[in-house]
Amino acid sequence: MTNNKTEQFNIKQKELASYAKVLSHPARIAIIQLLAEKKEIKTGNISDDLPISRTTVSQHLKILKNAGIIQGTIDGLKIHYCLDMLKLNEIRENYNTFLQNAISDYMCKC
């Protein structure tokens, strides 16, 4: 029997924490912003706009793709990446609900 303290939290809490972890790196934020601006971008071109190497970009793209935040389609030797707007809207709604619940009727007593 495993004594993993993470198991004691509910699914929504673990999901919010998971997305926070994915979004916690400035390079991943920059990639999302770049994709939002350009709508679609090829693998090699992303590192042209960011101060990180292609290898590092690939690592961050993998994390974003595994989280479902971006999608990639193969075109020969290149992969075209774009944002998954359904997933981003889902994340936004989950965080809006979380923050709204956290601050509604809140009055600090310290």
PyMOL commands that set and color helices and strands:
alter all, ss='L'
color gray80, all
select helices_A, chain A and resi 5-8+11-22+26-38+43-49+54-66+85-103
alter helices_A, ss='H'
color red, helices_A
select strands_A, chain A and resi 41-42+70-75+78-83
alter strands_A, ss='S'
color yellow, strands_A
deselect
rebuild
show_as cartoon
